[in-house]
Amino acid sequence: MIHGGEFEDNRIKTDFSVNINPVKTPESITAAMKHAVDYADRYPQLHSEKLTEALADRFKIGKNQILTGNGSSELFTAVANAFSPCTVMIPVPSFYGYEYAVSANNTDLRFTELNPDEDFAVTEGFFERLKNEWENDGKEGLLFLANPNNPTGKRIEIELLTKIISYCGERNIFVVLDECFYEFTGGTDSTFERVEEFSNLIVIGSFTKTFSIPSVRIGYLACGNEEVIGKIGRQLPEWNVSGIAQAAGMECLKHPEHMKKSAEYIKKERDYLAENLRVSGIKVFDSGANFLLLYSELPLYEECLKCGIGIRDASNFRGLKKGYYRIAVRTHEENRMLTDTIRKIAGL
């Protein structure tokens, strides 16, 4: 399993491997998509002009600083293609999609391991290792960061993030910041509104996880550097976002209260999961996202599977090993079912 949700076993009744919002999607979003089907015989807007303008209004930036994509994955690939060849740095463990996006290009790909003694967080120690890696390089490069990170759920302190972006800007390194899970944190320091402040900052977001519409594929990118966003845009095909996806995105932007409600619910349930799993002897890493990274010597993946529950075996993430698992925060009833199951596995 490279990504969550790849189970083909029909015994799976509840899938904790997929990190989507457990709070019900507003009905008006579903209605907007159904309405868009009536116009399936027409081409969608070439560059998602209305959605782009709505995103620019939300982030208080220019519409020429926004691109939309067929999910965030298309945008990661477009960035990689625009900068090839270059040096690419990826802290690990992190989302495999970054590595996949750059793997087809002529890149000098480097991995810097996050420290398990620091709970795999991006810290000042990581920043020092980053500087040592790039100090004498002099090449144009890309640094992929996620805030919060996947699979750890760790947020980057805004002061440190600002320091990293500024340092990279001095060395012709572009920071690709993945904020696809940011709204689940309930935070107020998103960097989308800061792209005009940093000419080397590229921020990517998505409606996929936040509004539980992964099959619709709708992501967005912001960059204040006119030359750079032009380079990235030329890597995207025409009509890359369907009319249904554009309609969904437009409607999602009308529901900021949905994400506020979701962040509050997820924090409550995340705390519930962490507390009850720790009672079962599981190591639970603190998280600010809608998922938790776990460590246990118990065969949790296999035993949960026997009970019809799918969790993410995280041992194939670079920087992790056997015994690491990732679970999504789901509804209270589902979360209780998972913790009861793991208690039984632990013999409690």
C-alpha positions in Angstrom: 0.0 0.0 0.0 1.5 3.3 -1.2 -1.5 5.5 -0.3 -4.4 5.0 2.0 -7.7 3.5 0.7 -6.0 0.9 -1.5 -7.7 -2.1 0.2 -9.3 -4.5 -2.3 -10.4 -6.9 0.4 -14.2 -6.8 0.7 -13.8 -7.8 4.4 -12.9 -4.1 5.2 -15.9 -2.5 6.9 -14.2 0.6 8.3 -11.2 2.1 6.6 -8.9 4.2 8.9 -6.2 4.4 6.3 -7.9 7.3 4.4 -7.5 10.8 5.9 -10.7 12.4 4.9 -13.0 14.6 6.9 -15.4 12.5 9.1 -17.9 15.5 9.3 -20.6 15.1 6.7 -20.1 17.1 3.5 -22.6 20.0 3.1 -25.4 18.9 0.8 -25.1 22.0 -1.3 -21.7 20.8 -2.6 -23.2 17.5 -3.7 -26.1 19.5 -5.3 -23.7 21.7 -7.1 -21.9 18.7 -8.7 -25.2 17.1 -9.7 -26.2 20.4 -11.3 -22.9 20.6 -13.2 -23.7 17.2 -14.9 -26.5 19.0 -16.8 -23.7 20.9 -18.6 -21.5 17.8 -19.4 -22.0 18.5 -23.1 -20.0 21.7 -22.8 -16.3 22.4 -22.2 -15.5 23.7 -18.7 -13.7 27.0 -18.3 -10.3 26.7 -19.8 -8.3 27.8 -16.7 -11.1 27.6 -14.0 -11.4 31.4 -14.2 -14.3 31.8 -11.8 -12.8 29.4 -9.3 -9.5 31.1 -9.6 -11.0 34.5 -8.9 -12.9 33.1 -5.8 -9.7 31.5 -4.5 -7.9 34.8 -4.9 -10.6 36.6 -3.0 -10.4 34.1 -0.2 -6.6 34.4 0.2 -6.5 38.2 -0.6 -4.0 37.8 -3.4 -4.1 38.4 -7.2 -5.9 36.0 -9.4 -2.8 35.8 -11.5 -1.1 34.2 -8.5 -3.4 31.2 -8.5 -3.5 27.9 -10.5 -6.0 25.1 -10.2 -5.3 21.4 -10.8 -6.7 18.0 -11.1 -6.0 17.4 -7.4 -2.8 18.5 -5.6 -0.9 15.6 -7.2 -1.1 17.2 -10.7 0.2 20.5 -9.2 3.2 18.8 -7.5 4.1 17.2 -10.8 3.7 20.5 -12.6 6.1 22.1 -10.1 8.6 19.3 -10.5 8.5 19.5 -14.3 8.8 23.3 -14.3 12.0 23.2 -12.3 13.7 20.2 -13.8 16.7 19.7 -13.7 17.4 20.8 -10.1 18.3 19.6 -6.6 15.3 18.4 -4.6 15.2 18.0 -0.8 12.5 16.0 0.9 12.4 15.5 4.7 11.3 12.0 5.6 9.0 10.5 6.7 6.7 12.4 4.4 4.1 12.1 1.7 5.3 9.7 -1.1 3.6 11.9 -3.7 6.5 14.4 -3.6 9.1 11.7 -4.5 6.8 10.4 -7.2 6.3 13.8 -8.7 10.1 14.4 -9.2 11.1 10.9 -10.0 10.6 11.2 -13.7 12.8 14.3 -14.0 16.5 14.8 -14.1 16.8 15.7 -10.4 19.4 15.4 -7.7 17.0 13.9 -5.2 18.0 14.0 -1.5 16.3 12.9 1.7 16.9 14.3 5.1 15.6 12.2 8.0 13.5 13.8 10.7 14.6 12.8 14.2 12.4 10.3 16.0 13.7 11.7 19.3 12.1 15.0 18.3 8.9 13.1 17.3 9.7 13.6 13.6 9.1 17.3 13.8 10.7 20.0 11.7 12.9 21.7 14.3 15.9 24.0 14.5 18.0 20.8 14.3 16.5 19.9 11.0 17.1 23.5 9.8 20.8 23.1 10.7 21.0 19.8 8.7 19.3 21.5 5.8 21.9 24.3 5.8 24.8 21.9 6.0 23.3 20.0 3.0 22.9 23.0 0.8 25.5 25.5 2.1 28.0 24.9 -0.7 25.7 23.7 -3.4 24.8 26.8 -5.3 22.2 25.1 -7.5 18.6 26.0 -8.0 16.5 23.7 -5.9 13.2 22.7 -4.4 12.4 21.9 -0.8 9.2 20.0 -0.2 7.6 20.7 3.2 4.2 19.8 4.6 2.3 21.7 7.2 1.1 19.6 8.9 3.2 16.7 7.7 1.9 13.4 6.6 2.1 10.8 8.3 3.2 12.5 11.5 0.6 15.3 11.7 3.3 17.7 12.9 2.9 21.4 12.3 5.9 23.7 11.7 6.2 26.6 14.1 5.5 29.8 12.0 8.7 31.5 13.2 10.8 28.6 12.1 8.9 28.2 8.8 9.5 31.9 8.1 13.2 31.4 8.8 13.5 28.4 6.5 11.7 30.2 3.6 13.9 33.2 4.0 17.1 31.2 4.1 16.1 29.2 1.0 15.2 32.5 -0.8 18.8 33.7 -0.3 20.1 30.5 -2.0 17.7 30.3 -5.0 15.8 27.4 -3.3 12.0 27.3 -3.8 9.9 26.0 -1.0 6.9 23.9 -2.0 4.6 24.0 1.0 1.8 21.4 1.2 -1.1 22.7 3.2 -3.6 20.1 2.1 -4.3 19.2 5.8 -3.8 22.6 7.2 -7.5 23.5 7.7 -7.9 20.5 10.0 -5.5 22.1 12.5 -7.8 25.1 13.2 -4.8 27.3 12.8 -4.8 30.9 11.6 -1.3 31.2 10.2 -1.7 29.7 6.7 1.0 30.9 4.3 -1.4 31.3 1.3 -1.8 34.9 2.2 2.0 35.4 2.4 3.0 34.4 -1.2 3.6 38.0 -2.1 6.0 38.3 0.8 8.3 35.5 -0.4 9.2 35.2 -4.1 10.4 31.6 -3.5 7.3 30.3 -1.9 4.8 27.9 -3.6 1.8 26.8 -1.5 -0.5 24.0 -2.5 -3.9 23.1 -1.1 -6.9 20.9 -1.9 -10.6 20.4 -1.3 -10.1 16.6 -1.4 -9.6 15.8 2.2 -11.3 18.8 3.8 -14.6 18.3 2.1 -14.4 14.5 1.7 -14.5 14.5 -2.1 -11.3 12.6 -3.2 -12.8 11.3 -6.4 -13.5 14.8 -7.7 -9.8 15.8 -7.8 -9.6 19.6 -7.2 -6.5 21.3 -5.9 -5.0 24.8 -6.0 -1.6 26.5 -6.0 -0.5 30.0 -5.0 2.8 31.7 -5.8 3.6 35.4 -5.9 6.4 35.1 -8.4 5.0 35.9 -11.8 7.8 34.2 -13.7 7.6 31.0 -11.6 3.8 30.6 -11.7 4.0 31.1 -15.5 6.6 28.2 -15.7 4.3 26.0 -13.6 1.2 26.9 -15.5 2.8 25.9 -18.8 3.1 22.3 -17.4 -0.6 22.0 -17.0 -2.9 20.8 -19.8 -5.8 22.9 -21.0 -9.1 22.1 -19.4 -7.3 20.2 -16.7 -10.1 20.7 -14.1 -13.6 19.3 -15.0 -16.8 21.3 -14.8 -18.0 19.1 -12.0 -14.8 19.8 -10.0 -14.9 23.5 -10.6 -18.5 23.6 -9.4 -17.6 21.7 -6.3 -14.7 24.0 -5.6 -16.8 27.1 -5.9 -19.4 25.7 -3.5 -16.7 24.5 -1.0 -15.4 28.1 -0.7 -18.9 29.2 0.5 -18.6 27.0 3.6 -15.8 28.3 5.9 -18.0 27.3 8.9 -17.7 23.6 7.8 -14.0 23.6 8.4 -14.2 25.4 11.7 -16.8 22.9 12.9 -14.6 20.0 11.5 -11.4 21.2 13.2 -13.2 21.3 16.6 -14.7 17.9 16.1 -11.5 16.4 15.0 -9.5 17.8 17.9 -12.0 16.3 20.3 -11.9 12.9 18.6 -8.2 12.9 18.1 -7.7 13.5 21.8 -10.1 10.6 22.5 -8.2 8.3 20.3 -4.8 9.2 21.6 -5.9 8.9 25.3 -7.5 5.5 24.8 -4.7 4.1 22.6 -2.0 5.1 25.1 -4.0 3.2 27.8 -3.5 0.1 25.5 0.3 0.6 25.6 0.5 2.1 22.1 3.0 5.0 21.4 0.9 7.8 20.0 2.7 10.8 18.5 1.1 14.2 19.1 -0.6 15.5 16.0 -2.4 18.6 14.8 -4.1 16.9 11.8 -6.9 14.5 11.2 -4.7 11.5 11.7 -2.3 10.0 14.2 1.0 8.2 13.8 1.4 5.2 16.1 4.1 2.7 17.1 3.6 -0.7 18.5 5.3 -4.1 18.4 1.8 -5.6 18.2 0.8 -6.8 14.7 -2.0 -4.1 14.6 -2.4 -4.1 10.8 -3.0 -7.8 10.5 -5.1 -8.1 13.6 -7.3 -5.1 12.8 -7.8 -6.6 9.3 -9.2 -9.8 10.8 -11.8 -7.6 12.5 -12.8 -5.8 9.3 -10.8 -2.6 10.1 -8.2 -1.2 7.7 -5.3 0.9 9.1 -2.3 2.3 7.2 0.9 0.2 7.7 3.4 3.0 7.7 6.5 0.9 7.6 7.1 1.7 3.9 7.4 5.4 4.5 11.0 6.5 4.1 12.4 7.1 7.6 10.0 4.7 9.3 10.2 0.9 10.1 8.1 -2.0 11.0 5.7 -1.2 13.8 4.6 2.2 12.6 1.0 2.8 11.7 -1.2 5.7 10.7 -4.9 6.0 11.6 -7.4 8.6 10.5 -9.7 10.3 12.9 -13.2 9.1 12.1 -16.6 9.4 13.8 -16.8 8.8 17.5 -18.6 5.5 17.0 -15.9 4.3 14.6 -13.1 5.6 16.8 -14.6 3.8 19.8 -14.8 0.6 17.8 -11.1 0.9 16.8 -9.9 1.5 20.4 -12.0 -1.4 21.7 -10.5 -3.6 19.0 -6.9 -2.6 19.8 -7.6 -3.2 23.6 -8.6 -6.8 22.7 -5.5 -7.1 20.5 -3.4 -5.9 23.4 -5.1 -8.5 25.7 -6.8 -5.9 27.9 
